[in-house]
Amino acid sequence: MGAAGTYYEIRIHNHLDDSWHVWFDGMTITHDPNGETVLTGWVVDQSALYGLLERVRDLNLKLISVRQDPVP
């Protein structure tokens, strides 16, 4: 784990508007051509990761995957 935490990729079904990055703690939002939204960024700790996943749940979004990535 780096000084800023761990780098994660979270995939969600359908495209989210870029303005949602604030709701997801400033994570980068990209749109795959297959219709998925990919959130990427540093997550401080497990608690913060669970908080992000709770937001996905609270927004009734379909979670596709969560993956710890090597440093980009």
N, C-alpha and C positions, 0 to 999 in steps of 0.2 A: 504494500500500500504506500502510495506517495504521500508527500506532505499535505496535499490537498484532499486526500482520500483515495478512492478507487474510481476508475473510469468505467462507465456502464453504457450499454446500448439497450434501450427499451423499445420494443416494436408494438405498435398499436394498429388495429384495423381501422381503415379509413383515414382520410387526411384531416389533420387539425390545422386551424388557422395559426399563422406564425405568432400572433399576439398571445397565444397560450404559453409562450416560453416563460413569462413572469409567473404563471401559476405552477410551473414545473421547475422552480428555483433556477431559472436562467439557462436551463439545458438547451442545447441547439436542437431545433426542429428541422428535419428534412423530410421530403416527400419522395417515396419510391414510386416509380412508374406503375408498380403492381397494386397501388392503392393504399399502401401502408404508410404510417407516420413513424419516423425513427427519431427518438429522443436520445441524444448522446451528451455526455458530460461527466464531470467529476462529482461524486457523491461522498460526502464527508465520512459517513459511517453507516452501519446497518439500520440504525434508527431513521436516518434521513432517507435511506432507500425504501423502507417500509412506508414512510410518509408519502413518497412519490407514488408508490403502488396504491396506497389508500386513495389518493386523488384520482388515479385512473378508475378505481372502483366507484368512487363517489360520483364521477361524471358518467358512469355507466358505459365506459369505453371497453372494447374487447381487447384484452391483453393477448398478444401473440407470443412474445418471448422477452426474457430479461437475460442479458449476457454481460459478464464481466469481460471487458476488452483490455488488451494490452495498451499501454500508453500510445496515443496516436502519433 
